[in-house]
Amino acid sequence: MYEAFAEIYDRLMDDVDYGAWAAFYQELLGRCGLTGGEVCECACGTGNLTIPLAKAGWRMTGADISREMLEIAGKKARAAGVRAAFVQQNMCELRLPHPVDAVLATCDGVNYLLQGPELNAFFRSAWEALKPGGCLIFDVSTPWKLTQELGDRLLGADEENYSYLWQNHYYPRRRCVEMELVIFVREQDGRYRRVEEFQRQRAWEWEELFEHVKKAGFTRIECFGDRRLAPPRRNEPRWHITAVKAEGGSANG
């Protein structure tokens, strides 16, 4: 996913305040007892959170399954004058050279894990990648958001250099929203290039996430509202979840 439109991904997401997201993730890292160290961000995309966290002093590694996304992330990091490593890896199969202090999965990365075995594989992979006492932090779009804000809607925009149509369908039995995007990108000669993208996200319930994180061996599992160090409100669009790899703990199956 994302290969087809990696080059225009940042244009589509230019209304997201990544600086505020990075600042909140630093609050979450601090709540887990970290003030610095090595962090691996899974599903890092084009580095929109990896880079500001690296600027803030964290030693960052960005992992993503898309080579095209990582190439853009590397160019952006060099242009920003920050040091960050970028590696092509599936978040369910992390293979880091040594354990890190924190593993992040931001911007809906966990929503793209559609089945329980995938979820278990990621949480166990993150557990194995962490130092004892290290923390896992991730966010998900909530079932309310996927059903009420995204599900069964047609979205669109006509910008200066691109236009898009975004058709969503929510399937209650599978608890998935399928998103079909058709994007028209204006080239330098004035002609438009058509790019198509299909994505699918799962609406995970908090109780399911809690049980899977616990099963992987994590403790001190907490859930917060959308960029707030407070319990989620009703109809919250996003949950942020933190968990800790206990000292002397062992991974569960």
VEXDREN-2710 file (C-alpha; in Angstrom, 1 decimal):
% VEXDREN-2710
k/r/px/py/pz
1/MET/0.0/0.0/0.0
2/TYR/1.0/3.6/-0.6
3/GLU/3.5/2.8/-3.4
4/ALA/1.3/4.2/-6.1
5/PHE/1.0/7.7/-4.6
6/ALA/4.0/8.0/-2.2
7/GLU/5.1/11.1/-4.1
8/ILE/1.9/13.0/-3.4
9/TYR/1.1/11.6/0.0
10/ASP/2.5/14.7/1.8
11/ARG/0.2/16.9/-0.3
12/LEU/-2.8/14.9/0.7
13/MET/-1.8/15.2/4.4
14/ASP/-0.7/18.8/4.4
15/ASP/-3.4/19.8/6.8
16/VAL/-2.1/17.5/9.6
17/ASP/-0.2/19.2/12.4
18/TYR/2.7/16.8/12.7
19/GLY/4.5/19.1/15.0
20/ALA/1.7/18.9/17.5
21/TRP/1.6/15.1/17.1
22/ALA/5.4/14.8/17.7
23/ALA/5.1/17.0/20.8
24/PHE/2.3/14.8/22.2
25/TYR/4.3/11.6/21.5
26/GLN/7.1/13.1/23.5
27/GLU/4.6/13.6/26.4
28/LEU/3.6/9.9/26.0
29/LEU/7.3/8.9/26.0
30/GLY/7.8/10.9/29.1
31/ARG/4.8/9.3/30.8
32/CYS/6.5/6.0/30.2
33/GLY/9.6/7.3/32.0
34/LEU/11.7/8.2/28.9
35/THR/13.4/11.5/28.4
36/GLY/15.7/10.3/25.6
37/GLY/17.0/7.2/23.8
38/GLU/16.5/5.1/20.8
39/VAL/13.1/4.9/19.1
40/CYS/11.8/2.8/16.2
41/GLU/8.7/4.2/14.5
42/CYS/6.8/1.6/12.5
43/ALA/4.8/2.4/9.4
44/CYS/6.7/5.7/9.4
45/GLY/5.6/6.7/5.9
46/THR/7.5/9.8/4.6
47/GLY/8.9/10.5/8.1
48/ASN/6.5/13.3/9.1
49/LEU/6.8/12.2/12.8
50/THR/10.3/10.6/12.6
51/ILE/12.0/13.8/11.6
52/PRO/10.6/16.2/14.2
53/LEU/11.3/13.5/16.9
54/ALA/14.9/13.3/15.6
55/LYS/15.1/17.1/15.7
56/ALA/14.0/16.9/19.4
57/GLY/17.0/14.7/20.2
58/TRP/15.6/11.1/20.0
59/ARG/17.7/8.6/18.1
60/MET/15.2/7.6/15.4
61/THR/14.8/4.6/13.1
62/GLY/11.9/4.7/10.8
63/ALA/10.5/1.4/9.4
64/ASP/8.0/1.0/6.6
65/ILE/7.1/-1.6/4.1
66/SER/7.1/0.9/1.3
67/ARG/10.5/1.6/-0.3
68/GLU/9.1/4.6/-2.1
69/MET/7.9/6.2/1.1
70/LEU/11.3/5.5/2.8
71/GLU/13.2/7.2/-0.1
72/ILE/11.1/10.3/0.3
73/ALA/11.6/10.2/4.1
74/GLY/15.4/9.9/3.6
75/LYS/15.4/12.9/1.3
76/LYS/13.3/15.0/3.7
77/ALA/15.6/14.1/6.7
78/ARG/18.7/15.1/4.8
79/ALA/17.1/18.4/3.7
80/ALA/16.2/19.0/7.4
81/GLY/19.7/18.3/8.5
82/VAL/18.7/15.5/10.9
83/ARG/20.1/12.1/11.4
84/ALA/17.6/9.2/11.2
85/ALA/17.9/5.7/9.8
86/PHE/15.2/4.4/7.5
87/VAL/14.7/0.6/6.9
88/GLN/12.3/-1.3/4.8
89/GLN/10.5/-3.7/7.2
90/ASN/7.1/-5.2/7.8
91/MET/6.0/-3.9/11.3
92/CYS/4.9/-7.5/12.1
93/GLU/8.4/-8.7/11.5
94/LEU/10.8/-6.2/13.1
95/ARG/14.4/-7.1/13.0
96/LEU/16.5/-4.4/14.6
97/PRO/20.3/-4.7/15.2
98/HIS/19.8/-4.2/19.0
99/PRO/16.9/-3.5/21.4
100/VAL/15.5/0.0/21.5
101/ASP/13.9/2.2/24.2
102/ALA/10.5/2.6/22.5
103/VAL/8.6/1.3/19.5
104/LEU/5.9/3.6/18.0
105/ALA/3.2/2.9/15.5
106/THR/1.5/6.2/14.5
107/CYS/-1.1/7.5/12.2
108/ASP/-3.3/4.4/12.0
109/GLY/-0.6/1.9/11.5
110/VAL/-2.4/-0.7/13.7
111/ASN/-5.7/-0.1/11.8
112/TYR/-4.1/-1.7/8.8
113/LEU/-3.6/-5.0/10.7
114/LEU/-6.9/-6.6/9.8
115/GLN/-6.8/-9.9/11.7
116/GLY/-5.9/-11.1/15.2
117/PRO/-2.8/-13.0/14.1
118/GLU/-1.4/-9.9/12.5
119/LEU/-2.1/-7.9/15.6
120/ASN/-0.4/-10.6/17.8
121/ALA/2.6/-10.7/15.4
122/PHE/3.1/-6.9/15.7
123/PHE/2.8/-6.7/19.4
124/ARG/5.1/-9.7/19.9
125/SER/7.6/-8.2/17.4
126/ALA/7.6/-4.9/19.3
127/TRP/8.1/-6.7/22.6
128/GLU/11.1/-8.5/21.2
129/ALA/12.5/-5.3/19.8
130/LEU/12.4/-3.4/23.2
131/LYS/14.8/-3.2/26.0
132/PRO/13.4/-4.3/29.4
133/GLY/11.5/-1.3/30.7
134/GLY/11.0/0.0/27.2
135/CYS/7.6/1.1/25.9
136/LEU/5.2/0.5/23.1
137/ILE/3.1/3.5/22.0
138/PHE/0.6/3.4/19.2
139/ASP/-2.6/5.1/18.0
140/VAL/-5.7/3.9/16.2
141/SER/-8.6/5.5/14.5
142/THR/-11.6/4.5/16.7
143/PRO/-14.6/2.4/15.6
144/TRP/-16.6/5.7/15.9
145/LYS/-14.4/7.4/13.5
146/LEU/-14.3/4.6/11.0
147/THR/-18.1/4.2/11.0
148/GLN/-19.3/7.8/11.5
149/GLU/-16.6/10.0/9.9
150/LEU/-15.1/7.7/7.2
151/GLY/-17.6/5.0/6.5
152/ASP/-19.9/5.1/3.4
153/ARG/-18.8/8.6/2.4
154/LEU/-17.6/10.2/-0.8
155/LEU/-15.0/12.9/-0.2
156/GLY/-13.2/15.1/-2.7
157/ALA/-11.0/18.1/-3.2
158/ASP/-9.8/20.2/-6.1
159/GLU/-6.4/21.8/-5.2
160/GLU/-4.0/23.8/-7.3
161/ASN/-1.8/20.8/-8.5
162/TYR/-4.0/17.8/-7.8
163/SER/-7.6/16.7/-7.4
164/TYR/-9.0/13.6/-5.8
165/LEU/-12.1/11.5/-5.2
166/TRP/-12.2/9.3/-2.1
167/GLN/-15.0/6.7/-1.8
168/ASN/-15.4/4.8/1.4
169/HIS/-17.5/1.7/2.3
170/TYR/-17.9/0.3/5.8
171/TYR/-18.6/-3.4/6.2
172/PRO/-20.1/-4.1/9.6
173/ARG/-19.6/-7.9/9.6
174/ARG/-15.9/-7.5/9.0
175/ARG/-15.6/-4.2/10.9
176/CYS/-13.5/-2.8/8.0
177/VAL/-13.7/0.3/6.0
178/GLU/-12.5/0.1/2.4
179/MET/-11.1/3.3/0.8
180/GLU/-10.8/3.8/-2.9
181/LEU/-8.9/6.9/-4.0
182/VAL/-8.6/8.3/-7.5
183/ILE/-6.1/11.1/-7.6
184/PHE/-5.3/13.4/-10.6
185/VAL/-1.9/14.9/-10.4
186/ARG/-1.0/17.9/-12.6
187/GLU/2.3/17.5/-14.4
188/GLN/4.7/20.3/-15.4
189/ASP/3.3/20.2/-19.0
190/GLY/-0.2/20.9/-17.6
191/ARG/-1.6/17.4/-18.3
192/TYR/-3.0/15.3/-15.4
193/ARG/-1.8/11.8/-14.4
194/ARG/-4.3/9.5/-12.8
195/VAL/-3.2/7.5/-9.7
196/GLU/-5.5/4.9/-8.0
197/GLU/-5.1/3.6/-4.5
198/PHE/-7.0/1.1/-2.4
199/GLN/-6.7/0.8/1.4
200/ARG/-8.5/-1.2/4.1
201/GLN/-8.7/-0.4/7.8
202/ARG/-10.0/-2.5/10.7
203/ALA/-12.1/-1.0/13.5
204/TRP/-10.5/-2.5/16.6
205/GLU/-12.3/-2.2/19.9
206/TRP/-10.4/-1.0/23.0
207/GLU/-11.0/-4.3/24.8
208/GLU/-9.6/-6.3/21.9
209/LEU/-6.5/-4.1/21.7
210/PHE/-6.0/-4.4/25.5
211/GLU/-6.1/-8.2/25.4
212/HIS/-3.7/-8.5/22.5
213/VAL/-1.2/-6.1/24.1
214/LYS/-1.5/-8.0/27.4
215/LYS/-1.1/-11.3/25.7
216/ALA/2.2/-10.2/24.2
217/GLY/3.6/-9.7/27.7
218/PHE/3.2/-5.9/28.2
219/THR/2.1/-4.3/31.4
220/ARG/1.0/-0.8/32.5
221/ILE/-1.4/-0.6/29.5
222/GLU/-3.1/2.8/29.3
223/CYS/-5.5/4.4/26.8
224/PHE/-5.8/8.2/26.2
225/GLY/-8.0/10.4/24.1
226/ASP/-7.0/12.2/20.9
227/ARG/-3.7/14.1/21.8
228/ARG/-4.8/14.4/25.5
229/LEU/-3.3/12.8/28.6
230/ALA/-6.8/12.0/29.8
231/PRO/-9.2/9.1/29.4
232/PRO/-11.0/8.9/26.0
233/ARG/-14.3/10.7/25.7
234/ARG/-17.4/9.2/24.1
235/ASN/-17.1/9.4/20.3
236/GLU/-13.4/10.0/20.5
237/PRO/-11.9/9.9/16.9
238/ARG/-8.5/8.5/18.0
239/TRP/-7.0/6.5/20.9
240/HIS/-3.4/6.7/22.0
241/ILE/-2.2/3.5/23.8
242/THR/0.9/3.0/25.9
243/ALA/2.4/-0.2/27.4
244/VAL/5.6/-1.2/29.0
245/LYS/7.9/-4.2/28.7
246/ALA/8.3/-5.2/32.3
247/GLU/11.8/-5.7/33.7
248/GLY/12.5/-9.4/33.7
249/GLY/9.3/-10.2/31.8
250/SER/8.9/-12.8/29.1
251/ALA/7.0/-12.7/25.8
252/ASN/3.8/-14.7/25.7
253/GLY/2.5/-16.6/22.7
END
